[in-house]
Amino acid sequence: MTLGKIAHSLGIVRKKTLDAALAAQDELRAELAEAELKAAGQDLEKRSSLEAAFHTDALSGYMRFHQFNSVRDFAAFSNAARNGPRRKLEREISGAVVNNPNREVKLLGYCDVCEKVQPLIVNIQSNKCQDVTFREQAACWECRLSTRQRFLLAYTLRQCEEHGARIYAQEQVTDMYKALVKKRPAAVGSEYLGPGIEPGSLVDGIRHEDCMALSFQSESYDIVVSSDVLEHVASLEEALAELFRILAPGGKLIFTVPFRHSAEKTIRRAGFENGALVHYLEPVYHGNPVSGEGSLVFWDIGADIFDYLHSAGFSKVQIVCADSLVHGYYGAPLLFCADK
Ligand SMILES: [Zn+2]
């Protein structure tokens, strides 16, 4: 059985994408042998380990999605992978970044969003940091999407093909949304613009929505995609209930959040008491594309996120991981997929 057939029979990637990607892989190998790894300061031995990893990808069906029905299963996989060749390679890349005067290296990968082989930038911005956090790295130099975002978008688009086209994204001013509407022009996006604004209204062309009080009718979307938003909502329960409400039966909530599988419980870092913001732990802020102040982290999401999702009504919850160097997915990015 050919590689393409194996991959196709497993439903791994669409045939067209696979062919294009396999063609791209030859190009990748040739380019890899040249400038990139030299520029990264990697020696021949390291180059061959990278090529070997590509080869493994090809043999394993080119693109592997690992799906887990419980955090326990995911943790077993994750722990086993920790000392595997892929993580070893990532540590080597991390070392190359640290040792590079610009604290940056470029890798190559097939960007699903741009649909071609692209340089992927890996860097460390802070001098204090001695290790690459791949989740937000390997950003394509053209579409600028990181490992996590490329994977989230690729997976979401695939689900759109299978489960319907009405899609709502919990972002609108981002590179990821721009990439999404190029492929799905009818996709609706929004941002949270602050308190006191009517959900569904436009402010300078940006739609405002409050995740805990969405303006959409019930059962009006097939897919909701949410990229590192849910850790910022004041009530996780209310937000999940709203997302469940707006999904049609069979619809899917596909999201990423910072997730520590080893933490049993989700921890509430902040909340509102009698309308006043209260911090239970030291405030932590993440970057926010519509606010220079950043977004306060209300929740450290733990293993019981499955319970939160089931309580909101979702019937099936999975963690999905991608492992493909050919696609430039470094750091084993993961997402959650919850079915209504
Ligand atoms: Zn790209």
Boltz pocket constraint, residues with backbone or C-beta under 6 A from the ligand:
constraints:
  - pocket:
      binder: B
      contacts: [[A, 111], [A, 112], [A, 113], [A, 114], [A, 115], [A, 118], [A, 140], [A, 141], [A, 142], [A, 143], [A, 144], [A, 145]]
      max_distance: 6.0
